[in-house]
């Protein structure tokens, strides 16, 4: 089978890209032929159809100047460069299926027009909530919000939920309204939801409920050495941004007497978090930046517990699966799809967001009982080996591809 993966970024930038490349490698080992379409970017590896990619554009922060911003806004709605590049890529690669991931903004759903014309079945993995929430995160000024899921798309304007900006919020609302009115995602035969929570949000938002398929992410735990002894401190792996709740974690660490925190990743809050760490837990918060995967795994194994203190509705975070595969329990906020993974009392603990004292208590319980934490980690590793195995995931993806092809032929 020839599979074209489509994503705006084609380097390992975050969880969506990690999943994309790991799935593609799994498919290639199974004998499938895989290629890619996305945005030109200096960090992309050499790719066969890169000459057809639309040009690089930075949208966070927005480009300077009214002309550049207007051009970027037009590209978010409909990118002729993405459309033309996709047309050429389809013509040369001739895929049997197109698997879309994050195509919003830099690519836009304009890529789906050529897919429909070429009569190629398409599936799309929903790594976030964009099709139900114009600003992706279901957050309104740091608070969980679902007003756009079943409500009016004028809500982003009323709330100014995109960075407090009326203009930015209006742009996102207009983008979503136009795409919904145009049926821009209608050429997609199946939408893959990594969590039951995500599927529920999409169904409530009316995003093609009959096309939603729940399939969790996968992790090759057999290829990851597990933690081999109890003990260690606390570790966080992920983006350093407000919605991830790192400020709550650092504050909680300050309430513990001697625990250490390893922070892996980068993002806009790095310097603020560094200053906070020096203030509330001097010498006990170590920032490692973006490091290669083997070092990430070593840092996970060297600690007793991993933390996901998000104040947003996570979907199905790869950071949790990686911690489990390393034999490390997770303490996380009980939002989104996370409780579907982190069974409290079995594989770690869950709690409400934005409560440093509660987080400190949950961490203290595991740090003070290293043997219990170690056993939880072993149980978590056994769980992902059983329920999130690569081979099981690959077979499920192939069934979804086959069903999408059948649906496409019957249309």
C-alpha positions as CSV (number, residue, x, y, z in Angstrom):
1,X,0.0,0.0,0.0
2,X,1.2,3.5,-0.8
3,X,0.5,5.9,2.1
4,X,0.9,9.7,2.0
5,X,1.1,11.3,5.4
6,X,0.2,15.0,5.5
7,X,1.2,17.4,8.3
8,X,2.1,21.0,8.4
9,X,5.4,20.3,10.2
10,X,7.6,17.4,9.0
11,X,10.2,17.3,11.7
12,X,9.9,16.0,15.3
13,X,8.4,19.1,16.8
14,X,5.8,17.6,19.2
15,X,3.6,14.7,20.0
16,X,1.7,14.8,16.7
17,X,4.9,14.7,14.6
18,X,6.4,12.0,16.9
19,X,3.3,9.8,16.3
20,X,3.4,10.5,12.5
21,X,7.0,9.4,12.0
22,X,6.7,6.4,14.4
23,X,3.6,5.2,12.5
24,X,5.3,5.8,9.1
25,X,8.3,3.7,10.3
26,X,6.0,1.0,11.5
27,X,4.2,0.9,8.2
28,X,7.5,0.8,6.2
29,X,8.6,-2.2,8.3
30,X,5.3,-3.9,7.4
31,X,6.1,-3.4,3.7
32,X,4.1,-0.3,2.9
33,X,5.5,2.6,0.9
34,X,5.3,5.9,2.7
35,X,5.8,9.5,1.7
36,X,5.0,13.0,3.0
37,X,3.5,16.3,2.2
38,X,3.8,19.4,4.4
39,X,5.2,22.9,4.8
40,X,8.7,23.8,3.8
41,X,10.8,24.3,7.0
42,X,14.5,24.6,7.7
43,X,14.3,21.6,10.1
44,X,12.6,19.2,7.7
45,X,14.8,16.2,6.6
46,X,15.3,15.8,2.9
47,X,12.0,14.6,1.4
48,X,11.1,13.4,-2.1
49,X,8.3,16.0,-2.9
50,X,9.7,19.0,-0.9
51,X,9.8,21.0,-4.1
52,X,6.0,21.0,-4.1
53,X,5.7,22.1,-0.4
54,X,4.2,25.6,0.3
55,X,6.6,28.1,1.7
56,X,7.5,28.4,5.4
57,X,5.4,30.9,7.4
58,X,5.6,31.6,11.1
59,X,2.3,32.2,12.7
60,X,3.2,32.1,16.4
61,X,3.9,35.0,16.8
62,X,2.1,36.4,13.7
63,X,4.3,38.0,11.0
64,X,4.9,41.7,11.3
65,X,3.1,44.2,9.2
66,X,-0.6,44.4,8.0
67,X,0.2,43.0,4.5
68,X,2.0,40.0,5.8
69,X,-0.7,39.3,8.4
70,X,-3.5,39.6,5.8
71,X,-1.6,37.2,3.5
72,X,-1.2,34.7,6.4
73,X,-4.9,35.0,7.3
74,X,-5.8,34.3,3.7
75,X,-3.5,31.2,3.7
76,X,-5.3,30.0,6.9
77,X,-8.6,30.0,5.0
78,X,-7.5,28.6,1.7
79,X,-3.9,28.1,0.5
80,X,-3.5,27.9,-3.2
81,X,0.1,26.9,-2.8
82,X,-0.9,23.9,-0.6
83,X,-3.6,22.9,-3.1
84,X,-1.2,23.0,-6.1
85,X,1.6,21.3,-4.2
86,X,-0.8,18.5,-3.1
87,X,-2.1,18.1,-6.6
88,X,1.5,17.5,-7.9
89,X,2.4,15.2,-5.1
90,X,-0.7,13.0,-5.7
91,X,0.1,12.9,-9.4
92,X,3.6,11.7,-8.9
93,X,3.3,9.5,-5.7
94,X,-0.1,8.0,-6.6
95,X,-1.1,7.0,-3.0
96,X,-3.7,4.4,-2.1
97,X,-4.7,6.4,1.0
98,X,-4.0,9.9,2.3
99,X,-3.5,10.1,6.1
100,X,-3.9,13.7,7.4
101,X,-2.7,14.9,10.7
102,X,-2.4,18.7,11.7
103,X,-3.1,20.6,8.5
104,X,-4.6,23.7,10.0
105,X,-3.3,27.2,9.3
106,X,-0.1,26.6,7.4
107,X,-1.6,24.1,4.9
108,X,-5.4,24.6,5.3
109,X,-8.0,22.1,4.2
110,X,-7.3,23.3,0.6
111,X,-5.2,20.1,0.4
112,X,-8.4,18.1,0.5
113,X,-9.7,19.4,-2.9
114,X,-7.0,17.6,-4.9
115,X,-7.5,14.4,-2.8
116,X,-11.3,14.4,-3.6
117,X,-10.6,15.1,-7.4
118,X,-8.0,12.3,-7.5
119,X,-10.5,10.0,-5.8
120,X,-8.2,8.9,-3.1
121,X,-9.6,7.8,0.3
122,X,-8.6,10.0,3.2
123,X,-8.4,9.6,7.0
124,X,-7.4,12.1,9.5
125,X,-6.0,11.7,13.1
126,X,-7.4,14.4,15.4
127,X,-4.4,15.2,17.6
128,X,-6.3,18.2,19.1
129,X,-9.7,19.7,19.2
130,X,-9.4,22.2,16.4
131,X,-12.5,21.0,14.5
132,X,-14.6,21.7,17.6
133,X,-12.7,24.6,19.1
134,X,-11.3,27.4,16.9
135,X,-8.3,27.9,19.2
136,X,-7.4,24.2,19.5
137,X,-7.2,23.9,23.3
138,X,-10.7,24.4,24.7
139,X,-9.3,27.1,27.0
140,X,-10.6,30.6,27.8
141,X,-8.0,32.7,29.5
142,X,-6.5,29.6,31.2
143,X,-9.9,28.0,32.2
144,X,-11.3,24.9,30.5
145,X,-14.1,26.0,28.1
146,X,-16.4,24.2,25.7
147,X,-18.6,27.1,24.6
148,X,-17.8,26.6,20.9
149,X,-18.4,22.8,21.0
150,X,-22.2,23.2,20.9
151,X,-22.5,27.0,20.9
152,X,-22.0,29.9,18.6
153,X,-18.7,30.6,16.8
154,X,-19.2,34.2,18.0
155,X,-18.0,33.0,21.4
156,X,-14.3,33.5,20.6
157,X,-15.0,37.2,19.9
158,X,-17.0,37.6,23.1
159,X,-14.3,35.9,25.2
160,X,-11.3,37.0,23.2
161,X,-10.0,33.5,24.1
162,X,-7.0,33.7,21.7
163,X,-4.3,35.6,23.7
164,X,-6.9,38.2,24.8
165,X,-6.9,39.6,21.3
166,X,-10.1,40.5,19.5
167,X,-8.4,40.4,16.1
168,X,-6.8,37.0,16.6
169,X,-9.9,35.5,18.1
170,X,-12.0,36.9,15.2
171,X,-9.6,35.4,12.7
172,X,-9.9,31.9,14.3
173,X,-13.7,32.2,14.5
174,X,-13.9,33.2,10.9
175,X,-11.6,30.4,9.8
176,X,-13.7,27.8,11.5
177,X,-17.0,29.3,10.4
178,X,-15.9,29.4,6.7
179,X,-14.6,25.8,6.8
180,X,-17.7,24.5,8.5
181,X,-20.0,26.3,6.0
182,X,-18.0,25.0,3.0
183,X,-17.9,21.5,4.3
184,X,-14.1,21.7,3.9
185,X,-13.5,18.4,5.7
186,X,-16.2,16.4,4.0
187,X,-13.6,14.5,1.8
188,X,-12.3,12.7,4.9
189,X,-13.9,9.3,5.2
190,X,-12.7,8.5,8.8
191,X,-11.6,10.7,11.7
192,X,-9.3,8.9,14.2
193,X,-9.8,10.0,17.8
194,X,-6.9,9.0,20.1
195,X,-9.2,9.2,23.2
196,X,-12.9,8.6,24.0
197,X,-13.0,12.1,25.3
198,X,-11.9,13.5,21.9
199,X,-14.5,11.4,20.2
200,X,-17.2,12.7,22.6
201,X,-16.2,16.3,22.0
202,X,-16.3,15.9,18.2
203,X,-19.7,14.1,18.3
204,X,-21.2,16.9,20.4
205,X,-19.8,19.4,17.9
206,X,-21.4,17.6,15.0
207,X,-18.1,16.7,13.4
208,X,-19.2,13.8,11.2
209,X,-20.3,11.6,14.2
210,X,-20.7,8.5,11.9
211,X,-17.1,8.8,10.8
212,X,-15.4,9.0,14.2
213,X,-13.2,6.0,15.2
214,X,-11.5,5.7,18.6
215,X,-7.9,4.4,18.4
216,X,-5.3,5.2,21.1
217,X,-1.7,5.9,20.3
218,X,0.9,3.3,20.4
219,X,4.3,2.8,22.1
220,X,6.9,0.1,21.4
221,X,7.6,-0.8,25.1
222,X,9.7,-3.8,24.0
223,X,12.3,-1.5,22.5
224,X,12.5,0.6,25.7
225,X,14.5,-0.6,28.7
226,X,12.4,-0.2,31.9
227,X,13.4,1.4,35.2
228,X,15.3,-1.2,37.2
229,X,15.2,0.1,40.7
230,X,13.0,2.2,43.0
231,X,13.8,5.9,43.8
232,X,14.5,9.2,42.1
233,X,12.7,12.5,41.9
234,X,10.2,14.1,39.6
235,X,10.3,14.6,35.8
236,X,8.3,16.5,33.3
237,X,8.5,16.0,29.5
238,X,6.7,18.4,27.2
239,X,6.3,21.9,26.0
240,X,6.9,24.8,28.4
241,X,3.8,26.8,27.8
242,X,1.0,28.2,30.0
243,X,-1.6,25.5,29.2
244,X,0.8,22.8,30.4
245,X,0.7,24.1,34.0
246,X,4.4,23.9,34.7
247,X,4.1,26.9,37.1
248,X,1.9,24.8,39.3
249,X,4.4,22.0,39.3
250,X,7.3,24.2,40.2
251,X,5.2,25.8,43.0
252,X,4.4,22.3,44.2
253,X,8.0,21.3,44.2
254,X,8.7,24.3,46.5
255,X,6.3,22.7,49.0
256,X,8.5,19.5,49.1
257,X,11.6,19.6,51.2
258,X,14.2,17.9,49.1
259,X,12.7,16.6,45.9
260,X,14.3,17.4,42.5
261,X,12.6,18.2,39.2
262,X,14.0,17.4,35.8
263,X,12.3,19.5,33.0
264,X,12.7,18.3,29.5
265,X,11.5,20.5,26.6
266,X,11.4,24.1,25.6
267,X,8.8,26.8,25.0
268,X,7.8,30.4,25.7
269,X,7.7,30.0,29.5
270,X,11.2,28.8,29.9
271,X,12.8,31.9,31.4
272,X,9.8,32.6,33.7
273,X,9.9,29.0,34.9
274,X,13.6,29.2,35.4
275,X,13.2,32.3,37.6
276,X,10.3,30.7,39.5
277,X,12.4,27.6,40.2
278,X,15.3,29.7,41.6
279,X,12.8,31.5,43.8
280,X,10.8,28.6,45.3
281,X,13.1,25.6,45.0
282,X,16.7,26.9,44.5
283,X,19.0,24.3,43.0
284,X,16.3,21.7,42.7
285,X,14.9,22.4,39.3
286,X,17.0,21.3,36.3
287,X,16.1,22.5,32.8
288,X,17.5,20.2,30.1
289,X,16.0,21.8,27.0
290,X,15.2,19.7,23.8
291,X,17.3,16.6,24.0
292,X,17.5,13.3,21.9
293,X,15.0,10.6,22.7
294,X,17.5,8.3,24.4
295,X,18.3,11.0,26.9
296,X,14.6,11.7,27.5
297,X,14.1,8.0,28.3
298,X,17.2,8.0,30.6
299,X,15.7,11.0,32.5
300,X,12.4,9.2,32.8
301,X,14.0,6.1,34.2
302,X,16.2,8.0,36.6
303,X,13.1,9.5,38.4
304,X,10.4,8.1,40.6
305,X,7.4,9.8,39.0
306,X,6.5,11.7,35.9
307,X,4.1,14.7,36.0
308,X,1.6,16.1,33.6
309,X,0.1,19.2,35.3
310,X,-1.9,20.5,32.3
311,X,-4.7,22.9,32.8
312,X,-6.1,22.0,29.3
313,X,-7.9,19.0,28.0
314,X,-5.1,16.7,26.9
315,X,-6.1,14.2,24.2
316,X,-3.8,11.1,24.7
317,X,-0.3,12.4,25.5
318,X,2.6,10.5,24.2
319,X,4.5,11.7,27.3
320,X,2.3,9.5,29.5
321,X,2.8,6.4,27.2
322,X,6.6,7.0,27.2
323,X,6.7,7.2,31.0
324,X,4.6,4.0,31.3
325,X,6.9,2.2,28.9
326,X,9.9,3.2,31.0
327,X,8.1,1.8,34.1
328,X,7.4,5.1,35.7
329,X,4.0,6.1,37.2
330,X,2.4,9.4,36.3
331,X,0.7,12.1,38.4
332,X,-1.6,14.1,36.1
333,X,-4.5,16.4,36.1
334,X,-7.9,14.7,35.5
335,X,-8.7,16.5,32.3
336,X,-9.5,15.3,28.8
337,X,-8.4,11.8,27.9
338,X,-5.8,11.5,30.6
339,X,-8.0,9.6,33.1
340,X,-8.5,7.0,30.4
341,X,-4.7,6.3,30.7
342,X,-3.7,7.2,34.3
343,X,-5.8,4.9,36.5
344,X,-5.6,6.5,39.9
345,X,-4.1,4.2,42.5
346,X,-2.9,1.7,39.8
347,X,-0.6,3.7,37.5
348,X,-0.2,6.9,39.4
349,X,-2.7,9.5,40.5
350,X,-5.0,12.2,39.1
351,X,-6.1,15.5,40.6
352,X,-7.6,18.9,39.7
353,X,-5.5,21.5,37.9
354,X,-4.0,24.6,39.4
355,X,-3.6,23.3,43.0
356,X,0.0,23.2,44.1
357,X,-0.8,21.8,47.5
358,X,-2.8,18.9,46.2
359,X,0.0,18.2,43.6
360,X,2.6,18.3,46.3
361,X,0.7,15.9,48.4
362,X,0.2,13.4,45.5
363,X,4.0,13.6,44.7
364,X,4.9,13.2,48.4
365,X,2.9,10.0,48.7
366,X,4.8,8.4,45.8
367,X,8.3,9.8,46.7
368,X,7.9,8.7,50.3
369,X,6.9,5.2,49.1
370,X,9.5,4.3,46.4
371,X,8.6,0.6,46.3
372,X,4.9,1.4,45.8
373,X,5.8,3.9,43.0
374,X,8.1,1.3,41.4
375,X,5.3,-1.4,41.5
376,X,2.9,1.1,39.9
377,X,5.4,1.8,37.2
378,X,5.8,-1.9,36.4
379,X,2.0,-2.3,36.2
380,X,1.8,0.7,33.9
381,X,4.5,-0.8,31.6
382,X,2.5,-4.1,31.5
383,X,-0.6,-2.2,30.6
384,X,0.9,-0.3,27.6
385,X,2.6,-3.5,26.4
386,X,-0.8,-5.1,26.3
387,X,-3.1,-2.3,25.2
388,X,-0.9,0.0,23.1
389,X,1.3,-2.4,21.2
390,X,2.6,-1.3,17.8
391,X,1.4,-4.4,16.0
392,X,-2.2,-4.0,17.4
393,X,-2.2,-0.4,16.4
394,X,-1.0,-1.1,12.8
395,X,-3.7,-3.7,12.3
396,X,-6.3,-1.3,13.5
397,X,-5.0,1.5,11.2
398,X,-5.1,-0.9,8.2
399,X,-8.7,-1.8,9.0
400,X,-9.6,2.0,9.2
401,X,-7.9,2.5,5.8
402,X,-9.8,-0.4,4.3
403,X,-13.1,0.9,5.7
404,X,-12.3,4.4,4.4
405,X,-11.6,2.9,0.9
406,X,-14.9,1.0,0.9
407,X,-16.8,4.1,2.0
408,X,-15.1,6.1,-0.6
409,X,-16.0,3.7,-3.4
410,X,-19.6,3.5,-2.2
411,X,-19.9,7.3,-2.2
